[in-house]
Structure formats: C-alpha cells, structure tokens
Amino acid sequence: MLPPNRGRDQVATVIVWHLHDPPRSERAMAAALPLRGLDAWRVYLGLPLSSSRLPAGGLNAFFALGYTDAVLKLYGPTVHQAIDEFPSAFAELRRRHGLAEGPIAVVGASVGALVALSLVASGQPPVSAIALVSPALRLASVVAANERRLAVAYPWSDDSREVAAELDFVARAPDVARRRAPTLFVVGADDDADGIPLRWPATHHRPWPAR
C-alpha cells in the first residue's frame, strides 16, 4: 500500500488487482504501476491462488488447476474469493492504516478486471471511477483465447457456463453503467480482441482433459 502525497483526510483510495500473467503479485503490480502522480491511497491487493497464496506446488500447481478446469478450478474461485474477502480486508486496512473515508476507485488488470467489475456491479462499496488495463471482460473470451493459443477445446458444463455468464461484463454492461462511474480502458497492441493478454508460459502447454 502506498500513501497519498499530501494530506491523508478525504483523499481518494485506489484499489488495484493484478494479472495472472506478470506482474502476477501485488508487489510486482505496485512496481509496474505505482501511480506516483496520483494523490491518493494506492492499495494493491493480491489475488487468491496467486503470489504468496499460490497452491502447494507453486506455479506448476497453479497452471495445473487451469488445465484441469480453468473456469471451475481457477478463474471462478479466484474472482469469487477475491470479492468475498474484500469487505473484511478493506475494513482491516482502514483500521490499521487510517485510510480516509473519501472516494474509492478501482483498477483491474487482465483477470483482475473481473474482480474490479464484479465489485462495481455489486454497488458495495460505491465506486467513483474505474480503470481497466488489458482487461478480461468476458470469462468465456479468456477461455476462447486459451483455446486458440493451445489448440484445445475446453469441456464446458452447466456449472462452468453459469460462472461464465456471471463473469460476462459485456452482457452485464448495464449493471456497471448504472453505477455511473467514469471508465478508462487501457489496451495494448498485443492484447486479444477482448483486451486479454495472450501470453501463456510455453513450459506449461498441456491440453485440458477430454470431455
């Protein structure tokens, strides 16, 4: 967490979630996107199943979850747990560091955008601004990008389709728009059509199990 440059009362708090690709931890994200010119509290939150919370076995175990069932074992649990733990984590940060009661903005990069948009759509807490960096906007598009990348077919089920529908912020754009928060998209030339980075470590290329 990085403090504001000047006064600490009534300044904004910016909450940032990192990528699954590098920078894939809260510390790496803070180094890559320090937001130094922003006079606000800058809070970098780690995603579940990433960084210091990688499953036993480290990155190999992380990628194994994706190859077993990317939606139900990796993406869904990452987003759902991040949203579930946010209220208590943010309350503890406010208690411990004296964060101001000012406006809240969110930044989500790649899969972190699914967390940020889920939070915005829920309306709690009210969010005053959104920045999406190489964002994953639709979980189904993340899966499709990896299908193209790895030349495999993901075995969709009723359960995984339900999770994908929940994490489809093209279809759910009205849920975000009604919050009336200005939104910035930052998309690079190497991003997928949906703003999804196509980098996937070559050493971990394995197909999903057959249907």
N, C-alpha and C positions, 0 to 999 in steps of 0.2 A: 504494500500500500504506500502511495506517495501523497504527501500533504499538499495543500494549496500553497501558492507562492506568498500570499499576504495574509489577510485576516482569515480566521477559521470559522467565523459565525455567518450563517445564512449563505454560504457558498454552495455551489452545486457539488454533487457526488457523481462521479462517472464510474460505472461498474463494467468491467471488461472480462469477457470469456475468450479463451484461446482456441487454437485449432487442434485437430488430431494430428495433422502434419506439423513439422517445425514452423514456428515456435509452438511446441506442444506442452508447455507448462506455464504457470502463472509468472514465474520469474523470467522465463525466456520471452514471454509476451511483453512484460514490462520493459525489458531491454530493447525489444524490437519496436515497440510503440509506446514510448514514455510520455507522450502528450505534454512535453515540457512547457509549452507556451500556454497551457490551459490552467487558469487559476481556479482549481477545483481539487477536491479529494479524488484521487485516482486509485480505485480498488480493483486489483487483479485477482480473480477467483479461479482456482483450479477446478478442472472438470473431473467428475468421478471416473474411475478407471484410467486416469492419466497421471503423469508426473509422479509425485510421491505416493499416489494411490493406485499405481499400476497393480494389476493382479499378480499373484505369486507366479514367478516365471518371467516378469518384466515385459518388454515389448513383444517377445515371441508369444507370450500368453495373451497379450492384448490383441495381436493380429489373429491369433487362433480363435478368439471369440468372434471376430468378424467373419472368418472363413466358415465357422460352424453355423452361425445365423446372424448376419450383420445387423438385421433390424431388431430381433428379439434379444440378442445377447450383447450387443454393443451400442448401437445408436439409441434405441429406445431407453435402455437403462441409464445411459449417460445423461440424456436430456431430462428424463423423469426424476432421477435422483438429484440432479442439479437444481431443479425447480423446487423439489420437496425440501431440500436443505437450505434454500436461500433465506427464508424469513428468519430462522434462528441464527444463521451465520451473519446476516447483516445486522441483526439486533446486537449480537455479541461484538461485532466490530464497532458499532456506535457506542456501546458501553465501554469498551476497552480503550478506544482511541478518541472518543469525543467527537465523532463525525457530526457535522452540522445537520440541522433539520431543513436544509434547503432543497432545491430541485434535484431530481435524480435523472440521469441519462444512462443509456446502456450502449455498449459496443459488443458486437458478436462477430467473430471471425470464423468462417467455414462452418463447422458443426456448432460452434459457439453461437452462431446466429440463430439456430433453432432454439437454444436456451433463451436468448435475449427476446426473440419474438414471442415465445410462449409466455414469458413474463409480461410483456407488453399487452398481449391479448387478454391475459387474466385481469388486468386492471389493478393489480396489487403487487407492489405499490404503484401509484400513478407515475408514469414516466413522461418526462418533458421533451426528450429528444432521443433519437435512435441513430446509430452509425453501424452499417453492415459492411464488413470487409471480406471480399471474396466469399460471399455468403452462400451457405446451403439454405435455399428457400423451400425446397420440397425434398423430403426424405426419399421419395421414390426416385428423384433425379440423382441423388447421391448413389443409390443402388445402381441405377442405369449407367452412370459414369463408370462405376467399377466393373459392371458387366462388359462395357465396351473395352475398358482397359485390360481386363483379364481374359476376355473372350469366354465368359462363362454365363450361365443363367441362374439367377437367384431363385430358389424354390419358394415362391410366395404362398402364404397360408391366410386363412381368415384372420388370425391374430395379427400377423405382420401387416396385412392390409389395413387393419383398424389403426395400428400405430402410425402407418404412413399417412392415413387420412388426417389424423390428429396433427401431424407434423408436415402439413402441406399449406404453406403460408402464401401460396398463390391463390388457392381456393379460399383460404381464410383471410385474405387481404381485408375484407370489411371488418373483421374482428380487430385488426390492428388500426385500420383507418379511423375507426370511431373513437380511438384514444386521442386523435388529433395531435400526434407528436411529429414534428418535422423529422424527416428521414434522409440520411445520406448513404448512398451506395458507393462503395469503392471496389471496382472490379478491374483486374489486370488483363493484359493481352493473353496470358497463358491460362486464364480461367476457362472452365467449361461454359457452355451457353447459359447455364443457370447460375453462373458465378461460383462454380465448385472447382477447387484446385484438383488437377488430375494427377498429382504426384502420389505415387504409392511405391514403397520401397521394393526394388526388384528382388531382393533376397527373400521376400515374403510372398511371392506369387504362388498361390495354390488355388485350385477351384473350390467353390462351395460343394458340399455333398450333393449327390444326385437326389432328385425328388423321390 
